Amino acid sequence: DAGVTQSPTHLIKTRGQQVTLRCSPKSGHDTVSWYQQALGQGPQFIFQYYEEEERQRGNFPDRFSGHQFPNYSSELNVNALLLGDSALYLCASSLVLSQNTEAFFGQGTRLTVV
Amino acid sequence: AQKVTQAQTEISVVEKEDVTLDCVYETRDTTYYLFWYKQPPSGELVFLIRRNSFDEQNEISGRYSWNFQKSTSSFNFTITASQVVDSAVYFCALSEAPSIGNQFYFGTGTSLTVIP
């Protein structure tokens, strides 16, 4: 049973560029959440997708956008990258029938903006 | 407002010592869930435990145990007879009333180093 998989694992981008990160949820899960984890900090909630719609959003600017596909996989897009966007981006999947009370996390994508 | 506080930034113990990681939370909800996750250097958050707000019974799983006290809004985690493999960053997290669109609130983590 594959867990949550994220790609790529590492990425280096230049300020002002755009980036797309990808996530495949754990088999059977239908909800995907994205978190940003800056160095030395705890993960911060970006947004959550269910039924291809954004259901809740954290305190992140519109430069951060996402998408969920019919197969439940998801993408996180960040436009106009800033140095401060350098972080580990974690994807979590859960099941709405279990009321999203248990989340499984991927290994993350480490984004470096130079 | 929801908040999770892990006051211990870094802890070092010698192998076989017991260690307790503290977690204090704030929420206005009466229904909520508390979690502990382990984050090894690889980055993945590994699920350790989930407790709901209506179940204050302490839990033991092998060398791990958890003490949930609603009266002090704490959910502490103890590792007994620590091992080098326990070295990691540990996060406490809070999730409020289950629903579509709920989020996890994480503490800042406690970095545990177990010295052989």
Boltz contact constraints between the chains, C-beta under 6 A:
constraints:
  - contact:
      token1: [A, 41]
      token2: [B, 108]
      max_distance: 6.0
  - contact:
      token1: [A, 42]
      token2: [B, 91]
      max_distance: 6.0
  - contact:
      token1: [A, 42]
      token2: [B, 106]
      max_distance: 6.0
  - contact:
      token1: [A, 42]
      token2: [B, 107]
      max_distance: 6.0
  - contact:
      token1: [A, 42]
      token2: [B, 108]
      max_distance: 6.0
  - contact:
      token1: [A, 42]
      token2: [B, 109]
      max_distance: 6.0
  - contact:
      token1: [A, 43]
      token2: [B, 106]
      max_distance: 6.0
  - contact:
      token1: [A, 45]
      token2: [B, 103]
      max_distance: 6.0
  - contact:
      token1: [A, 48]
      token2: [B, 101]
      max_distance: 6.0
  - contact:
      token1: [A, 50]
      token2: [B, 100]
      max_distance: 6.0
  - contact:
      token1: [A, 55]
      token2: [B, 100]
      max_distance: 6.0
  - contact:
      token1: [A, 55]
      token2: [B, 101]
      max_distance: 6.0
  - contact:
      token1: [A, 56]
      token2: [B, 101]
      max_distance: 6.0
  - contact:
      token1: [A, 56]
      token2: [B, 103]
      max_distance: 6.0
  - contact:
      token1: [A, 88]
      token2: [B, 43]
      max_distance: 6.0
  - contact:
      token1: [A, 96]
      token2: [B, 100]
      max_distance: 6.0
  - contact:
      token1: [A, 99]
      token2: [B, 98]
      max_distance: 6.0
  - contact:
      token1: [A, 100]
      token2: [B, 102]
      max_distance: 6.0
  - contact:
      token1: [A, 101]
      token2: [B, 33]
      max_distance: 6.0
  - contact:
      token1: [A, 101]
      token2: [B, 98]
      max_distance: 6.0
  - contact:
      token1: [A, 102]
      token2: [B, 50]
      max_distance: 6.0
  - contact:
      token1: [A, 105]
      token2: [B, 44]
      max_distance: 6.0
  - contact:
      token1: [A, 105]
      token2: [B, 45]
      max_distance: 6.0
  - contact:
      token1: [A, 107]
      token2: [B, 42]
      max_distance: 6.0
  - contact:
      token1: [A, 107]
      token2: [B, 43]
      max_distance: 6.0
  - contact:
      token1: [A, 107]
      token2: [B, 44]
      max_distance: 6.0
  - contact:
      token1: [A, 108]
      token2: [B, 43]
      max_distance: 6.0
